[in-house]
Amino acid sequence: MKRKLKSLAVYCGHTVGLDPQFERDAVRIGELLAQNKIKMIFGGGNVGLMGATATSAIRNGGAVMGVTTHNVVAKQEPAHPDIMVEVVDGVNERKQRMYNMSDGFIILPGGIGTLNEFTDILTMQQIGESGKPLFFMNTAKFWEPFGCLFTAMRSNGFIENPNDYHVHVADTPDDLFKQILAYNKNQGL
């Protein structure tokens, strides 16, 4: 079931990474979420790309909601002080909560956690449990290796129908938001 994207989960790194463009694009994504009145759902941390995106959205008048776990707060990430952060028991509950609260997903550069989050959504798309779209922010061609892996999976017979997946990719935040706004327009809403 397709619907207008009123809230988007942002999956990204809990560090800013080595390329300064990662953080610049995260800040711009936060601005664009706020400007387009799309609520941001994220991991709740005040660190890395997730903190940069959330802070930017807040500073630009956006609505932001965080979901984190007790272990994440204790181990690596202070909860963002300027927003409501829901603390749940575990990672799977966190992912489910973020999924339920979101109409789609923006994927910025990140590590294993980011990979885990978006591959869960891809699996749900493959088996028909989700039609929610994924929007990859391909800053500095970060996601190209994953695109190559996806192509190898398909050419080796492990992905039968690429139309099962609702994936969009852009190299700049502004181009990404053109795709998000076009998606909304195409929903007829």
C-alpha positions as CSV (number, residue, x, y, z in Angstrom):
1,M,0.0,0.0,0.0
2,K,1.5,3.3,-1.1
3,R,1.0,6.5,0.8
4,K,2.4,10.0,1.2
5,L,5.7,10.1,3.0
6,K,4.9,12.1,6.1
7,S,7.7,10.6,8.2
8,L,11.0,9.1,7.2
9,A,13.4,7.1,9.3
10,V,17.0,8.1,8.8
11,Y,19.5,5.3,9.1
12,C,23.1,6.4,9.3
13,G,26.4,6.2,11.2
14,H,26.9,7.0,14.9
15,T,30.2,8.6,13.8
16,V,30.7,11.3,11.1
17,G,33.1,9.1,9.0
18,L,36.3,10.4,7.4
19,D,34.9,12.4,4.5
20,P,33.6,15.8,5.6
21,Q,30.9,15.6,2.9
22,F,29.2,12.9,4.9
23,E,28.4,15.4,7.6
24,R,27.5,18.3,5.2
25,D,25.0,16.0,3.4
26,A,23.5,14.9,6.8
27,V,23.0,18.5,7.8
28,R,21.4,19.3,4.5
29,I,19.1,16.2,4.8
30,G,17.9,17.6,8.2
31,E,17.2,21.0,6.7
32,L,15.2,19.4,3.8
33,L,13.2,17.2,6.1
34,A,12.2,20.3,8.2
35,Q,11.5,22.5,5.1
36,N,9.3,19.8,3.6
37,K,7.5,19.1,6.9
38,I,8.5,15.5,7.0
39,K,9.0,14.1,10.4
40,M,12.4,12.5,11.1
41,I,12.6,9.2,13.0
42,F,16.1,8.2,14.0
43,G,18.2,6.2,16.4
44,G,18.0,8.9,19.1
45,G,21.7,9.5,19.5
46,N,23.4,12.9,19.8
47,V,26.5,11.7,17.9
48,G,27.8,11.2,14.4
49,L,25.7,11.6,11.3
50,M,22.5,10.8,13.2
51,G,23.1,13.7,15.7
52,A,24.0,16.1,12.9
53,T,20.9,15.3,10.9
54,A,18.6,15.5,13.9
55,T,20.1,18.8,15.2
56,S,19.8,20.3,11.7
57,A,16.2,19.3,11.5
58,I,15.4,20.7,14.9
59,R,17.2,24.0,14.2
60,N,15.2,24.4,11.0
61,G,11.8,23.8,12.8
62,G,11.4,20.1,12.0
63,A,9.7,17.4,14.0
64,V,12.1,14.7,15.2
65,M,11.5,11.5,17.2
66,G,14.3,9.2,18.5
67,V,14.2,5.5,19.4
68,T,17.1,3.9,21.1
69,T,17.9,1.1,23.5
70,H,19.2,1.0,27.1
71,N,22.4,-0.8,25.9
72,V,23.1,1.8,23.2
73,V,22.8,4.7,25.6
74,A,25.0,2.9,28.2
75,K,27.6,1.9,25.7
76,Q,28.1,4.5,23.0
77,E,25.5,7.2,22.5
78,P,24.0,9.9,24.7
79,A,20.4,10.5,23.9
80,H,19.8,13.7,22.0
81,P,18.9,16.3,24.6
82,D,16.6,18.4,22.4
83,I,14.0,15.8,21.4
84,M,11.8,13.1,22.8
85,V,13.8,9.8,22.7
86,E,11.9,6.6,23.4
87,V,14.2,4.0,25.1
88,V,13.3,0.3,24.3
89,D,14.8,-3.0,25.5
90,G,16.6,-4.2,22.4
91,V,17.8,-3.6,18.8
92,N,15.0,-5.7,17.2
93,E,12.3,-3.7,19.2
94,R,14.0,-0.5,18.2
95,K,14.0,-1.4,14.5
96,Q,10.3,-2.5,14.6
97,R,9.4,0.7,16.4
98,M,11.2,2.8,13.9
99,Y,9.6,0.8,11.0
100,N,6.1,1.3,12.4
101,M,6.6,5.0,12.9
102,S,8.0,5.7,9.4
103,D,6.5,5.8,5.9
104,G,9.9,5.3,4.3
105,F,13.6,5.4,4.9
106,I,16.6,7.6,4.1
107,I,19.9,5.7,4.1
108,L,23.0,7.8,4.7
109,P,26.6,6.4,5.0
110,G,27.0,4.3,8.0
111,G,28.4,1.0,9.4
112,I,27.1,-2.4,10.4
113,G,24.1,-1.0,12.2
114,T,23.0,0.9,9.1
115,L,23.6,-2.1,6.9
116,N,21.5,-4.3,9.3
117,E,18.6,-1.7,9.3
118,F,18.2,-1.3,5.6
119,T,18.8,-5.0,4.7
120,D,15.9,-5.9,7.0
121,I,13.7,-3.6,5.0
122,L,15.0,-5.1,1.7
123,T,14.1,-8.6,3.0
124,M,10.6,-7.4,3.9
125,Q,10.2,-5.9,0.4
126,Q,11.5,-9.1,-1.2
127,I,8.9,-11.3,0.5
128,G,6.1,-8.8,0.1
129,E,5.8,-7.6,3.7
130,S,6.7,-4.0,3.0
131,G,6.2,-1.5,0.1
132,K,7.9,1.4,2.0
133,P,10.6,3.0,-0.1
134,L,14.3,3.3,0.6
135,F,16.1,6.5,-0.4
136,F,19.9,6.0,-0.5
137,M,22.1,9.2,-0.1
138,N,25.1,8.1,-2.1
139,T,27.5,10.7,-0.7
140,A,31.0,10.4,-2.3
141,K,29.7,7.2,-4.0
142,F,29.6,5.5,-0.6
143,W,26.8,3.0,-1.6
144,E,28.3,2.0,-5.0
145,P,29.9,-1.2,-3.5
146,F,26.6,-2.3,-2.2
147,G,25.1,-1.6,-5.6
148,C,27.8,-3.9,-7.1
149,L,27.0,-6.6,-4.6
150,F,23.2,-6.3,-5.4
151,T,24.1,-6.6,-9.1
152,A,26.2,-9.7,-8.4
153,M,23.4,-11.3,-6.4
154,R,21.1,-10.7,-9.3
155,S,23.4,-12.0,-12.0
156,N,24.2,-15.1,-9.9
157,G,20.5,-15.9,-9.5
158,F,20.0,-14.9,-5.8
159,I,17.7,-12.0,-6.6
160,E,14.8,-13.1,-8.9
161,N,12.8,-9.9,-9.4
162,P,14.5,-6.5,-8.9
163,N,11.0,-5.0,-9.1
164,D,10.3,-6.4,-5.6
165,Y,12.5,-3.6,-4.2
166,H,11.5,0.0,-3.8
167,V,15.0,1.7,-3.9
168,H,15.9,5.2,-5.0
169,V,19.5,6.5,-5.1
170,A,20.8,10.1,-5.4
171,D,24.3,11.7,-5.2
172,T,23.1,15.0,-3.5
173,P,20.6,15.7,-0.8
174,D,18.7,18.1,-3.2
175,D,18.4,15.3,-5.8
176,L,17.3,12.9,-3.1
177,F,14.5,15.2,-2.0
178,K,13.4,15.7,-5.6
179,Q,12.9,11.9,-5.7
180,I,11.1,12.0,-2.3
181,L,8.8,14.8,-3.4
182,A,8.2,13.1,-6.8
183,Y,7.3,9.9,-4.9
184,N,4.7,11.9,-2.9
185,K,3.3,13.6,-6.0
186,N,3.0,10.2,-7.7
187,Q,0.9,9.0,-4.8
188,G,-1.7,11.5,-5.9
189,L,-1.8,13.1,-2.5
